[in-house]
Amino acid sequence: MAIRKRHWLWNTLIALTIVICLAAFILHSKNWIRQEEGGFTLISGFYYSEIRYDSIEKVSMVPRIPEMKRESGFSAWAIEKGIFRDTVQGLEGIRVYVDNLKNPKIILEQGGSPPIYFNFKDSLETVLFYDKLIEDLKKKEAEN
């Protein structure tokens, strides 16, 4: 029986597909924060949200996110990322950037926008960011 060799094009296509899938997973596996003047940007792979301190109405910590239906995004192990719809309250476009479902999450509510849920892999990092966010909001409020 003769051994058939696979064409080089198929080998290249398979290798390229694996590299692209790994890159997408690595980009989405962690939340990235970029501090800016007057706010910050929350980035997770293809998803990002620009958050201005003056548009934040409420910030709190919650132990878990409510049950929602995913419009786009993905779940892998304890990671939940994407855009969701709350079927109970009828809210659409809820952004979820959760690196660990077991840890507490920060919920940001902005004027006229759906809430944003996020946390980091390390619960201590989440708490430290929450405390810094509260401090920054108090400074902004004191300036006004």
N, C-alpha and C positions, 0 to 999 in steps of 0.2 A: 504494500500500500504506500503510495507516494505521499510525502508530507507537503501540504500546501502552505506556501508562504503568504502571509498577509501583506497587502500592498502598503508601502511606506506612508501613503496619504492617510489610511485608516489609523495606523499607529500614531501618527502626529495628531490627528483629530481626537483620539482617545486621550492622549497625554495633555493636550490643550484643554479639553473639557474638565479633566481632573484638576488642573491648575486653577482654572477659573472658579470652579466650585469651592476649592479650598480658600482662595482669595476672598470670595464673597462671605464665607463663613467667618474668616478671621476679621474682616471689616465689621461684621455685625455682632461679633462675640463680645464686644466691649463698648460701653458708652464713653464718648469723648466730650469734654467740656472745653469750650474756648471762651475765656473771659474777654469781654469788650467793655468799652466805656458805656455805662448806663444799662448793662445787661450781660447776657451770655448766650452762646449758641450751644445747643445740645445736639450732638452728632452720633449716629449709629449706622454706619454703612450708607445705604441709599437714603435713609430717613434723617431729617434734621428739623429742628425748631429753633427759631430766633426768639428769644425771650427778653423783653425790655422790662426793667424794674418798675417803671411807671405804669405799665399795663397789668401788673399782677394785682389781683383783688384779694386772693386768699392762698396761703401756703399751709399745708399740714402734712403730717405723717399718718399713713394708714397701714394696718397690718396686712391687708390683702386688697387686690383690685376686684371690683364687682364682675359678675359674669357678663361677658359681652360677646358679640359675634364679630369675628375677624373679617374685615373687608379686603385687606392686603397685609402681607407680612409673613412671619413664620414663628414656630415654636420648636425648641430643641432642648430637651432635658429641663432645666429650670430657667431657660431664657425665653422671653416673650417680647417680640418686637413687631411693630406695625401700626396700622390704622384700624380702629375698631368702631363698632356701633353698639350703643347701649339700647337694647330692645325694650327695656322697661320704661326708661325715661324718654326714649325717642331721640337721644343725642347721636349725632353722626360726626365722624372725623376725630374721634378721641385718639390721641397719640399715646402709645405705650412703648417705653424703652426700659424694660425690666431685665436686668442681668441675673437676678436671683429671686425667684418667686417666694422663697422661704423668708427672705429678709423684709423689713419694713420698706414701704415705698413713699416717695414724696409726691404729693399731688399739688399741681399748680393750676389755679383757676385764673384766667385772664378775662378781661372785659370783652364780651361778645364772641369768645372763642371756646371751643370745647376744652375740657381739662386735659392735662398732660400728666401721665404717671411715669415715674422713672426711679431707678435706684442703681447702685453699683454692686459689683460682686462682693465687695467687702462691706459689711453692715456699718463698720466704724467710719469708713469713707462716706457713706450715705449720711450718717448722723453729723459728721463734721461739715459736709457741704450744706446740709439743712441749717445748722447753726450759723454758718457764714452767710447764707442767703437771708436768714432772719435779721442778722446784724446789718447787712447791706440795705435791706428794706427799711429798717429803722433809721439809718443814716439818711436815706433819700427822703423819708418822711419828715425828719428833723430839718432838712434843708428847705423844704417847702413850707 
